[in-house]
């Protein structure tokens, strides 16, 4: 495989006409050989950013650089990138092996050579036993592996993945996360992966770029994004946090850091509230409280701890947290 490239976006902006700003001033460096997730809600600009890197969308302003070379005006096939589309876009009339080899056929590579390379890649993604099947004869996970092999046969320095797991059932999605991560490490090329799933980004990425309303809201490691959110949007979007205002200061407290004070012992409470909903999640239980201020609280506790508290919907409960568990929101 080609060595991973240094990818850099400098003040990249995409407009559709005068009124629609899809991506605004996107600036980010992507380390070679890293796994990066562009994360955010629908319409935030993440897929448009991916498509600009691939060359399937033009750049209104700014530059995209691969190993220091601006590629804005270079055709997609000559950029050194490859894109795996959300729909997989396999040719229904071609066999698995011919689907994978198709781009080499377009480059006039001889039949035996291109089929040999396709077979090697199918073996890499554990699909060598399916090379003579048609796409319709494959499961969703198998089609995804074929699409990966087809993208990789061009030997890209950057692989671009547009929500590659969204069409899979939850069990297979988790399994394929592990396979993608292992494949990326073995290939040692840069993966840029678009997703709206927080769990997916947290489990896969070396670096997360969280977008909101056409701009980067926060970029960092999964640990930084989750444990040090810079804004209310980041804390709420990533989940697992309460956003609370205490003495005029807004901060985030993880749900698993909330301490419940029951049985009328509210001397050490910071807030109090009424239990409105209990969500059983197996090992853990989420306790939702409507408080006596503007702050509604969710506490995540173990199933055994919940049983010991003997709580009922409607109970008045005090809540507390350690001072060090209150993370100040700066934006």
N, C-alpha and C positions, 0 to 999 in steps of 0.2 A: 504494500500500500504506500501511497504518497505520504511524505512527512506532513505532520499537522501544520497548518498555516496560522500566522498571527492575524486575527481579524479585528479590525477597528472601524467603528462608525463614528463619524465626526459631524455633529450638528445636522443629522439626517432628518429631513422634513418631507412629508408627503401630503399634498393637498389635492382634492378633487374639486376642480372649479374654484370659485372664490369663497364658498361658504363652508365646505367640509374639510376640516383639518384632521387627518387620520393619524398622523405621527408628527410630533412636534419636538424638534431639536434633540433627537436621540443621540446621545454621545456615550460610548462604552467601548472598553477594550476587552477582548476575549482571549484568554491565554491559550496557546496552542496545546492541543491534546486534552482540553477540558470538556466537561459535560455541562452545558448551560441550558437552563430552562427560562424561556420567556413566559411569564405567568401573568394572569389577570382575567378580569371578567370579559364577557363578550363585548366586542366593539371598542376595546381599549387600544387597539393598534398593534397587537403582537403578531398576528398573521400577516398584516401588511408589512411590518418590519422584516419578517422572514422572507416574504416574496420579493422585497427590494434587494435583500442580500443575494437571493437566487437569480435575480434579473428578470423576474416575471412581472414586476412592477417598476415603473420608472421612479427616479428620485427627483423630487421637486427642487430641493437644495440640499447641500451637504455632500459628504463623500463617504464611500465605502471602500476600505483599503484591505487588500489581502497581501500580506508580507510587504507592506509599504506601497503597493501599487494600486492606484485608483481603478476600480472595476465598474464604475457606474455605467459606462457606455459599452462595456464588453458583453457580447451575447452570452446567455446562460451556459451554453455548452462549452464555452472557452474560459470560464471563470475559475475552474478548479473546485467548484461546489457541485453537490448533487442534492436533489430534493425528493423526499418520500412524501407523497401526497396523502391527505386524510382518507381519501376514497381508495387508495392503493393503485387505482387506474391501470390494472392489468388488462392486457389484450385478451378478450374472451376466446378468440379463435386460435390462439397460439398456446403451445404446451408451456409448462413451467420453465423448462430449459430454454425454449425459444424466447419467452418473455424476458428472462434474465439476460440473454445474449443479444437482445434487439439493438441496443445502442451500439454495440460493436459491429453489428451488421450494417448499420447506417454509416459507420466509419470505414466500411469496406474491408474489415478484418476477415480473413479466410474462415470458412465454415468450421473446419476441424479445430482451429485455434480458439475461436469464440465459444464453441460448445465445450471445449476443455476448460476454459476459464469459468464459464457458467457452472459447470459441474463442480469445480473447486469451491465456488461461493455457495452453491446449494449444500455442499457438505458442511461448510462452515456454519450455516444456519440450520443444520440438521434437517434438510429437506431433500437430500440426494435420492431418497427412495421414492420421490414423487415427481421426478423430472419429466415424465411422459404424460402426466395428468393435465387436464385443462383447469383454469381457475375455478370454474363452477363446481368442480369435484373436490374442492378444498374447503376447510373450515376457515373462519375469520382469522384465527391465529396463524394458520398455515399460509394464507394469502399475505399476511403481514410479513412473514419471513421471506417470501418470494419477492415482495416489493423492496425489502431491505437489500436482498442480494442484487436485484436489478439496479438499485441506486449505487451500490458499492462497486459494481463492475467497472465503473468509469474511473476508479481509483481517486476519489475526491480527497482534497485536504480538509474540507468542511462538509459534513453531512447535515442537511436541514430536514427536520421532521415536523410536519404539520399535524398536530393532535393524532399521533399514530396509534394510540390505544383507545380512542374514544368509541370505536365501533365494537369493542370486545366486551364480553360479559365480565362482571366484577372479579370472579375467580381467575379467569385467564389474564385479565389486566394486571393483576398482582404478579402472576408468574412471568408475564412478558416484561415487566419492569426489571426483574432480575436478569433476564436474558439480554435486554438492551444494555444494561449497565456492564455486564460481563463482556459483551461484544465490543463496547466502546473502549474498555480498558485493554482488551486484546489487540484491537486495531490501532490504538493510540492516535486517533484522529479527533478533531474537534466536532462535537455534536451540538447543534443548536435546536432545541426541542420546544415547540409551542404547546402549551397546555393551559386549561382553566382549572386543573385539579391541584389543590394545595398538596395533597398526599403524594401525588405523582412527582411534583417538583421537589418536595422535601426528600423523597427516597432516592431520586436519580441524580440531582444536580450537585456539581461542585460550586456552582454559582447560580443564584436566582436573580433575574431582573423582573421585578414586579411593576407592571404598567397599570395606569389608570387614566382614562380620559386623554389618551394620546401622548402622555408623558411617562417618564420613569418616576415612579413613586419612591422606590428604594431598590438598591442593588447590593448584594452581598452573599455570604455563605448561607446555607439553610439555617445554621445556628444563629447567625446575626439577624436574619429576617424574622425568625420566630421569636427569639428571646430579646431582641433589641429593636422593636418596631419604632419607626420615626414618627408615625402619624396614626391618627384614629383609623383611617382607612386600612393601613397595613395590619394593625392589630385585629380589626374586625374581619378583614378578608382572610387572613391566615387562620383564624379560629383559635379556640383554646385560650382566649383572653377575655377578661372583663375590662371595659374602658370606664374608669371612674374619675370623678372630680372630687378632690379632697382639699378643703381650704383654698379653693380657687385654682388649684393645680390639677391638670389632667394627666392621667397616667394609665398604664396597662398593668393588670395583675393576672397572671396565669390562673386558669380555673382550678388547676390542681394545687395551687398555693393558697386557696381560700380555706379558712378554718371556720367551721360551723360551731356555734355555741348554743346548745339546746338546753332544755330543762330549766328555763328561766334564769340561767346564769349569764347575764348579759353585761357584767361589770367591765369586761375587757373588749366590748364590741366597738368596732368602728362604724358599722351600719347595722340596721336591723331591717327585717323584711318578712313578708308572708310567703310561705312555700306555695307555689302555684302549679308546679309540674315536676314529675319525677320521670326521668328517662333511663330505663334499664339497658345497659350495653354489655352485659355479661360480667366481665371482671370489674368494670367500673359503673358508677351510677352518676348521672348528671342531675343536680338539684337546682331548679330554677326558682329564684326569689324575686318578688316585687318589693322593692325597698321603700323606705319612707323619704327618699330623696329622688333625684332624677336618675339614679344609678340602679338599673336592674342587674342582678348578679347571678352567675352560674358557678356552682361549685362542683368539681369533679372529684368524687371520693370512691374508695373501694367498695365493693359489694358488702364485704364484712363490716366495714365502718358504718355503712348506711343501716345495716340491720341492728347494730348496737345503739344507734341514735333513736330508733323507733319513731321516726317522723311520720306525720300525716299531712296531706294537703290541707292548707289553711293554718298550719302552725306558724307562730311568730318565732323567728330565729335570728340570733345575732351572728354577725360575720366579722372576721378579723383577718389580718395577714401581717407577715413580717415586713418591717420597713424596707429591708433590702429587696423584697419581692415586688415593690412598687417601681415600675419602670416609667420614667418621665417621657412623655411624648413631646417632641421638639418642633413638630410642624403642624 
